[in-house]
Amino acid sequence: MNWLVTTYAAYLLISVALVVWVARTLHKNGRIFLVDSFLGNEPLADSVNHLLVVGFYLINIGYVTLALKHGAAATNPQEAIESLSTKVGLVLLVLGSMHFFNLFVFTRLRRRGQLHKQPPPVAPQGFVKPAGV
């Protein structure tokens, strides 16, 4: 049995399945967060959500395919399992890192968008008449 080809096939199957599952989960559950971040503008939130999923697929599947060749070639079952676990573990770390980076960026966007809803820091004590009135 060719352990290298078996390891590659298992790696691609597991990694692409993980990328698709994470992308679908983020797309479905991230919509509410994006709608709130964009102050209720649903068409904009849906558009950004779709673009994020496309970018997510491109970056992560690109990483998965590039990482296929890296590492020692498996010549026996032990090396095959070790190589597979290392590669899948790296894919999971990349997926998690991207997720937290996206959350960080959109939390900042949401916070900035919510500022206009906040009351002023202190209540006004009086009003100034505009010049020339």
Secondary structure, DSSP 8 states (H G I E B T S, - for coil): --HHHHHHHHHHHHHHHHHHHHHHHHHHHHHHHHHHHTTT-HHHHHHHHHHHHHHHHHHHHHHHHHHTS-S----SHHHHHHHHHHHHHHHHHHHHHHHHHHHHHHHHHHHHHHGGGS--SS--------TT-
